[in-house]
Amino acid sequence: MEDVSAKFVSQKISRTRWRPLPAAALQPPDLFATGSWDNEDNRISIWSAGDLGNAGLNGEYHGEPHLLCDIQHNGDVMDMQFLDQERIVVASSTGAVTIFRHHQNNQTLSANHRWEKAHYHVDQDTSCGGAACTGVVCNNPEIVTVGEDGRINLFRADQKDAVRTIDNADSSTLHAVTFLRTTEILTVNSIGQLKIWDFRQQRNEPSQIFSLAGDRVPLHCVDRHPNQQHIVATGGQDGMLSIWDIRQGTMPVSLLNAHEAEMWEVHFHPSDPDHLFTCSEDGSLWHWDTSTNVSEKPSFLHQGGRSTAYLSHSTINQSVVSAWLSNDPTKDRMEITNLIPNQTLSVNSLDVLGPCLVYGTDAEAIYVNRQLFA
């Protein structure tokens, strides 16, 4: 695909995140952050997405991402989220959670605040007791972290100590967390459960528990639909995409065969949630599109070098009901495109904003696609 630019970075990339755009911004995203893992020297890096001023005659962009600044990070970067335009919250395999500040005037990064042992196995005082912080989610100024120790922390960016800690929230590893509403979060764990926690309640139990039927397949990632907060997507060790309606039942509404190995991240497009993106250990990155009736589309099976699978469907007008909640979305209308036809090593992370996609791999490369919907 000619609209993807690649940059080899000599580090395995565990996380990629677009810097959020100001509310009224019309321009495409321009900066993104990456975190690395499994290297002798792990780093947090800020990149410019490439030279947008350099569009060619057909509007295609030239210029690969270039590094603006980076800083050393202690331990593997397990997760990261922008708190605002300048600050990034990073979860470490050491159990620490750090807020880094990007100083745009002189393009430097500095550690702004650190909760050293946010997650730990034995007690906070032992030197080797750190447990990996596996997930972080931000709703400025609030930051929620989860970890291998089954602990949930609620921090505020301006406060030294945790606002709330649920010590034994889970007896298994918590792998990921997202906000459902301002006071509610969703976690997924290593025995296939999705749990809702309400911070307004004093008791340290989940308000709801959902689980995959049968085998307790570990869930690695979770995202909720940006407009319809009852629709949640998860991915796990078996590569399946699960869609849940948390208003009803305790099991997924649909299970979709996806990747051939672990699914590491799932993201609804933040402003166009008929589009969903998943990436996997098997080296693939899938774009799930429920936005149009597939029968009305001409079949360009090899357009732009993409391998596109069109799935049969029955023509139903589903404009009112979200396509994600039909019993089998693939029957009705869904186009699935693998955006990386020649698969390589694990695709560990992706992020999508506006027309742009960024993803990072174990092949020590980051990729930017600026024309997702071209």
N, C-alpha and C positions, 0 to 999 in steps of 0.2 A: 504494500500500500504506500503510494507516494506521499501521502499526507502525514506520515508518521516520521518523527525525527528521533534518532537514538543517540544515546551518549554512554560510552563505556567509562565506568567510574572506579574500577579496581576495588570495589567493595560489594559484598552481597547486600542487597537492599531489602529491608524488612518492611518499611512503611513509606508511602508517598502521600502527601496531602497538599491540596491547593490552598493557598491563602484565601480566606473568604473575601468577597468583594463588598464594598460599601453598598448599602441598600439601594441607592439610586444609580449605581454604576451601570453603564451600558457596554463598556468594553469587555472583551473576554478576559479571563483570569491571566495574570502575568507572572506571578511568583508561586513557587511551590517549595515544600520542604521535604527532605528525605531523611530517614534514619537507617542505620546499617546494623548488621548482626553477624556473628560467627566470623569476625575479623579480629586480628590482634589489637587493632586500634579502631574502635567504633566511633562513628561521627554523626552529628546532626548537621545537615547542610541546607542552605537556602539557595535556590536556583532561579534564574530568570528563564522564562519558558522559551526564549528565542527572540529573534529580531522581528517583532511584529510590523515594524515600520518598513520592512523589506519585502512586502507582498509583491509577487510577480504579476504578470499581465492577467492571468486567470484568477487572481486572488489567492493563489497558493503561497504558503509561507516558506521562507528559507531561514536557515540558521538553526543550529542545534541549541539545546539548553546550555547555559553557561553558569558556572559557579559564582555566586556573589560572596558567600562567606561560609565558614564551617567552624565547628567546635568539637572537641573531644567529648565522648560520652562514655561513662563508666558502665560496662555491661552491655548486653544486647539490647537494642531498641525493640521493645515488645509491642508498643502501640504509641501513637501520638495524635494530638488534636490541636488545632489552633484555638486559643481561648478568645483572641480578638485579632486585630490587624497586625499586632506587634509581638504577641506572646504565644508560645507553643508549649503545651504540656506533654511531657515525655515519660513513658513508663519503662522501667528497666528490669532486666532479669535479676538485678541485685535486690529488688524490692523497693528501690527508691523511686520517687516521683519528683521530677524537676520541671520548673517553669523557666524556659529560656526566652530572652528578649532579643528581638531582631532590631538593631539600631540602624534605621534606614539612612540616616545622615552620613554615617561613615562605613556602612556595610560591615558591621561586626555582630557577633552573637555573644551574649553573656548569660551566665546562670543567674537568674533573678531570685529564685526561691527553691529550696529543696526540702522535701519530707523524706529524710534519710531511710528510715525503716517503716515505710507505709505498710509493707507486707513482710511477714516474718513467720517462721515455723515454730520456734521455741519461745523466745521472748525477745523484746526489742533490744535488750542489752547485750546479748551474745554477739560476738563479732561475725560468726559464720551462719547466723540463723536466718538470713534473708530469704524470702520466698519471692519468686518472680511476680512482678505486677504485670498481669496479662492484658488488662484492658483499661482504657480511660475514656471518659466522655465529658464534654464541657458544655455548660450553659452559663456563661459569664455572669457573676463571678464564681459560680459553683462548679466543682470538679468532682466527679465520682470515679473511684478506682476499684478494680476487682483483681484478685490474684489467685495464685496456686494454693494459698493458705485458706481459701474459701471465705475470705474476709471482704467486706464492702466498706469503703471509706467515703465520707462526704467531706470534702475540703472547701474552703473559700480562699480565693486567690490572695486575699489580704490578711489571712489569719494564720498564725503559726501552728496551731493545733487543729486536729480534725474536729469538725462541727458535730459529726456523728460517726460512730463506728459500729458495724454489726459484726461481732467477732466470729461467731460460728454460723455465719449465714448459710454456708454450704459445707457438707462433709466431703465434697469432691472439688476438683479444681474449677474455678469460674474462669471461662475463657474470654468472654466479651460482655460488654454492657452498652446500653443506649438509653436515652431518655424517652419515656413514653409521653409524659406531660411534665410540667415544671416540678411537680413533687413526686413523680413516679418514675421508676427505672425498670428496665427489663434486663435480666442476666441469662446467659446460657452456660451450661456446665458440661462436664466430661461424662455424664451418664444420660445425655439426651434430653435434659429438662430445660424448659423455658420458664422463668419465674418473674412475677411482678412484685416489686417492693414499693411501698408507699411511705415516704419519709414523714408524713403527717402522723402516722401511727407510732406509738411508743414501743409496741412489742416488736421483737426482732424476728418476726416470721414473715414469709412472703404472703401477700394478699391473695395470690393465685399461683397455681402450679400447672404447667402444661407439659406433656411429654410425648415423645415419639413412641408409637406402639411397638411392642415386641422388643427387638434388640435395642440395647441401650447404647446407641451410636453417639459418640462424643460430638457435641455441637461446638463449632469453632467461631462462628460469626453470626451477627444479628443486625438487622436494620429495620426501621419502621417506615411505613409509607408517609411521606411528608404532609399529605393533606388528610388522609383517612387513617387516623391513628390506631384504629383497631386492626389494620392490616400489617402483618409483620413477616419478614422473610428471614430464614436462617439457613446456614449451610454447615456441613459437618464432615466427619472423617470419611464417610462413604461417597462424598461428592454430590449427594442429592441436594436439590433445592426444595426447602419446605416452606409453604405459605400458610400462615395461621390467621384465623379470625378470632381475636381474643375476647370477642363478645360472646362466643358460643363454643361449647364443647371444650375438651382438654387436649384434643389431638389436631394435627395440621389439617387444613381444608384440602390441600393438595401436596403431593410429593412428586417432584419432577426429576426424571433422570437427567443428570447433568454431567459432571466431570468423572473421570476415571480414578481420581485420587482425592485427597483432602481438599475441601473448598476452604480457602483462607479468608476471603472477604466477600461480602455481598453489599451492594449499594443501590438503592433506588436513586434515579436521577433527581436531584433536589427540587428542580422546577418543572420537570416533565416525567412524573413517576410512572407513566406507561412504559418507561424504559428502565431496565434493571441490568446490573452488571455483576458478574461473578468471576473470580480467578482461582486458580488451583495449582496444587503441587504437580499436576500432570503437564504443566506448561501451557495451558490454554486460558483464554480470557473470553468469556461469552457475553454477548449483548442480547438480552431478551427483550423483544419489542412486541407489546400488545396493543400498539396505538392504531393499527389500521386493519382493515379486513384483508387478509392475505390474498383472497381470491381476486381482489381488485387490482393486485399488483402484477405488473409484468414480471416474468421470471428471469431475472438476470443472474443465473446461477453462479457465474464466475466474475461478476462485476468487481473490478478493482482487486482481483486476486483473493476475494473473500470466499470462504467455503460456506455457503448459506444453505440451511436446511429449511425448506418450506414444509409446514405440517398441514395435513388435511384438516378441514374444519367444517362445521355446519354453519351456515350463515344465520346468525342471530343478531338482532340489534341489541348490543350490550352497552350502549353508551351510558346508561344510567348506572348499571351494576358494574363494579370494577371487574375487569377481565381477570384480575388476579384471584378473585374469589369464586370463579366458576369451578365446578367439581374437577374439571380437567381443562385448564386454560389452553392447553395445546390443541384441544379438539376445536376450539372456537376460533381463536385467532392469535397466532403467535409466530413470530419469525425469530429464529435463533441464529446468530452469526458468531462464528469464532473469529475474533479480531486478530488472532495470531495463528495463521494457518500452518506455518512450519514451527512446530512446537519445540521448545528447548527445555531448559531447566525450570524449576518451580517459579510461577508468578505469585509473589507473596502479598502484593498489595496493589490496590488501584484507588483512584479517586476521580470523581467526575464533577464538572462544574461548567455550566453553559455548554458551548459546543466542544469542550475540551476534556480529554481523558489523559491521565498520567498513570503509569504503572511501573513497578520495579521488580527485579528478578534476581534469582540466585546466579544468573549468568553475568552478574556484576554490571548490569546495564539499567538505565532508566529510559523510558520511551514516552514521548508526548504526541498525542493525536489531536490536532486542532480543528478537525472537521468531522466530528463524530456523525453528524446528520447530513453530510454532503450527499 
